[in-house]
Amino acid sequence: MSAFDLSVITENLPFLWEGLQLSLLLTALAVLGGIVLGTVLALVRLSGFAPLALLAASYVNLIRSMPLILVIFWFYFLVPLVIGRPVGGLYSALIALVLFEAAYYSEIIRAGIQAVPRGNIWAGKATGLNYWQIQRHIVLPQAFRHMLPVLLTQAIILFQDTSLVFVVSLRDFMTATSIVAQKEGRLVEMYTFAAIVYFVICFAASILVRRLKGGTPQ
Amino acid sequence: MIRIDNVSKWFGPMQVLADCSTSVDRGEVVVVCGPSGSGKSTLLKCINGLERVQKGTIVVNGVEVTGRRADLTRLRARLGMVFQHFELYPHMTALDNVCLAQQKVLKRSREEAVAKAMALLKRVGVEEQAHKYPSQLSGGQQQRVAIARGLAMDPVAMLFDEPTSALDPEMINEVLEVMVELAQEGMTMVVVTHEMGFARKVADRVVFMDEGRIVEDAPTEAFFGAPRSERARLFLSKILNHV
């Protein structure tokens, strides 16, 4: 019992792998949804249409003042009330993550859009492109290129934050590790293993970020 | 072609254009000059509606730019504009810079747009740079690509906003040569510039601005021969006599 027993990890590998898959899936979907919704929020805030811009700004500030765990709880109990039937942990967690991440992404994207030279927008206008064409072909491609490292950094944070979905009884990697640790009575081995896995994934991603930063032109 | 009537514009409390009136006929080349801050660039940007005016009217090709419901995107598509700092899209090759609006605004097919773009890039002498990105080009090359981008829309007139003032001296001529050629082919042009040699060579008229006003609007020879206003005389003596 006292020896550092690694067999507990290998024996439970399929179970842990399932957990990791859920963590990665949640991260991927929340990043995707967060960027799409975040882009919309950023464009609305920059649109100059005051009522909508104010609404978007309030949303961003509200969400950013809440702990993620609260938002997850909130949607777990709220969404069934709205649509009249339970939706289960996965969907409510996913909605919460997307809505939460969108607030952070929108701030990153807004800064990226504002960094695009104003003259480029004039040039687009001067050739007869309309607002959406200018955003789609001139502003957003440049903005995203500049933002890529920051967007990825945010994704790394999100990957770590998905461990919070245990509160709606989802079995992500962290939760799976805990279950095994409790069941087998191997806390040290399991939590060390979890730390190593998180470190390897996040560190590899951060190296990628550094590469991207160095490789962006200009 | 372009008619400007009693145009005034303010940035906050500061008046940048005061009662400006002038016109540009089809095929005419008009050079706008004057000290910096005199409103030349602002006036040019008003012509294609990049800046709105508060008073007066501007009519381009029969369309009132200053009208409330002016279809600005359609009008702009027919006016080429070249900027001081080129303003090429840095994430696209020279070729794609010239193709974008052709495909998105004029709805030309990719093949059509590419053919047109290559012909124009060749005409301004940068066809070998077609697949390079703006950051790989010299300033003079970038500005010539920007001219091709404007020409690709088959404009009724071209507007130039200090097209050579951000260039190293040795690159100014390659851009001016392209512009001279355009002028000689009969393109209607409004050029904001300090290049008095260019003005003398191809301009039909020179408009001299100071403090937001059009102080002088005269045929080129008359302007250089005997400017009527003291301000224009002073400006010319400074700009022509510098060593």
Interface residues (C-beta under 8 A of the other chain):
Chain A: P117 G119 N120 W122 A123 G124 K125 A126 T127 G128 L129 N130 Q133 H137 I138 P141 Q142 R145 P217 Q218
Chain B: K45 N48 L50 L72 T73 R74 L75 R76 A77 R78 L79 G80 M81 F83 H85 E87 L88 Y89 P90 H91 L100 A101 K104 V105 Y133 S135 A146 R149 G150 M153
